[in-house]
Structure formats: C-alpha cells, structure tokens
Amino acid sequence: MNPVTEVRTDSRVPECDIRRTGLLPEHVTAFRRQGVLAVRGLLTPEELADAQQAGKTLIDRAWSTRSMDDTIWTLEPHLPDAAPVRIEYVVDKARPIAVLAGHPLLLRIMEQLVGPNLIPTWDSMVFKTPAGAPRLAWHRDAGLYTDAVGVTGAGRVIDAGIYLDPAPEDNCVWCIPESNYWDDERLTTTADRLNASEWDTTGAVPAVMRPGDALLHNILTLHGAPAVVGKQRRVIYFEYRPAEVEWQLGPHTESYIGLKQQILRSCVRMRAAESRFGDEEPFDYRPAESFRHWADQPESTTFRVPHEDHWR
Ligand SMILES: O=C(O)CCC(=O)C(=O)O
C-alpha cells in the first residue's frame, strides 16, 4: 500500500492527515466500514487556542454559577463533590465555537460523508475537569431511528468531536469498529456485558487524540469512555444529519431543518467576515433545491434551537 495514503485499520482507529492528503476515498471507505475516523490536524494552532479559551470560559462559568441551565453535572450542583461534564448549545454560547462550526474543511468532510443536504443537529461540549468525571457507559448516540442500521449503518449521521486537549489511552473514547452494522440484539447484549463491570474494553480500540484533531463517529458505533480524575479533556461535538432523513424520519420536525440551515449559513458568514480567515475558501453550502429551507422560517435571532421544541 502506498505509505502516503495508508489507512490504518489494525488495533487503532483509521486516520486521515487532513491537511496533507485531504479526505481520500480510502478514508471514506474506512469510515463507512469501521464507523470511526480520526482526522488529524483539523485546527490551526491559532484556532485551537481560541476554542480552548472559549471552552475554559464556559467551564469557568459553570463552576461559578453552579447552574443546571444547559449543563449536566455529576451530582446536584450544590453538592461539594459535583462537577460539570457537559454543556449544550455551545454554538450559541461562544463566538469562537460558532466560527468553528463554519470551518470549511470540517464542513467539506461532512458534505462528503453525510451528503449535500447536511444539517447541524446537536452541538455540545463534553469534558472532564480535574475534579473528575464518571465512566461514560458503552452506548450508541441519541436520536436513533427504527431500523437504524438500514438508515445509517454506513454512516450518514455523524458526530464530529473536536479535541481541545490530549486524549491518551487512559482518558479517551474507545469504540468497537463495525458495531455500526450490528442489529439491536447484538448491540444490547454486548453493551450490557461490557457495562457490567467498571471498565471493560473487550473488542474495542482506543481513539487516542491530540489537541486540534477531530474524531468522527457514526452515531451507531458502540463507544464509551473510562472514568477519570485529575485530568482535563474537553471535546466540542457537532452532530450532522442529512436533511432528507430528518424530513422523512425525524427525530426533529420539518421546521427544524430551515432553522438549522440558517444557523449553518450564519456560522459560515461569521467566519468569512473575520479577516484572519481571509485566505480560506468559505464552505459553499449547496443542498439540493428541494432541501433549501432556510427562507421558509423567520430569521432566527438565536443559535439555540431546543431539541424538545422540535421533536416529532
Ligand atoms: O468524549 C467523551 O468522553 C464521550 C462522549 C460521548 O460519547 C457522548 O457524549 O455520547
């Protein structure tokens, strides 16, 4: 195999050095087969620093307010041992994260994998502070479909996790390659067996990541993460789905599509307006004509579109 385009598929997740090779057909195939792909070096050092600062500000705010607004804590936040572990709607909460959501390289990868009608769905930051975070049990992600493998076994509903901190083997996401094709029974049996002890990685591979990398996973890929104390790991998750899947199967209502397309277009514009990205070719969002719904909705004044307001 040509070493320049080698896709590793052994005991590690397949990977792509995005700024050197771009996303090659072999990366697409590896992702579709294994349900996971590490995209190395997505962020420039400057953009990484901005995102790290934004992540810090959001976590500091959670600690100082001890609020549960859009924030998940390990325990009731007033308890002394409580720690925040997740913040929702981060594109609305920090401009550098909105600018990140307009990242042309990321969006072009998503266009290739999700298809031309991609829309952003979930945006969150999942993190471990030095105060600690419990194990994230083995799971598939939320918003599943009846007959999910038929809809997206090959991976058109994708979560992109952008790493702000190192994720070494003892503090990274582990995943089971090809579990994206498993039926419900095999999935449940395996997850139950693995979750029966504190941390069992039988059949799994570690997704070791560096700051500025992105880990793409098919939402059907079985994954989890060990408990950790004394280390920081912050990951910004952007999930994408094809608008035609949302339109026909949900989980959101049809009106959600136009709102999220408005936000995507705004993030691309915000990024293009920043002179430091002057050399960059902005992402050209061109869904099929029948899936251009951004003008159907009143112009949104917020980047926060609560899922619960748009469930079917
Ligand atoms: O980043 C992590 O530790 C895993 C996050 C995850 O799997 C989830 O939030 O569903």
The ligand as an ORCA input file, in Angstrom:
! r2SCAN-3c Opt
* xyz 0 1
  O     -15.960     12.469     24.864
  C     -16.380     11.513     25.536
  O     -15.879     11.173     26.601
  C     -17.534     10.689     25.003
  C     -18.769     11.467     24.800
  C     -19.919     10.627     24.363
  O     -19.780      9.512     23.954
  C     -21.266     11.157     24.431
  O     -21.454     12.251     24.974
  O     -22.197     10.487     23.936
*
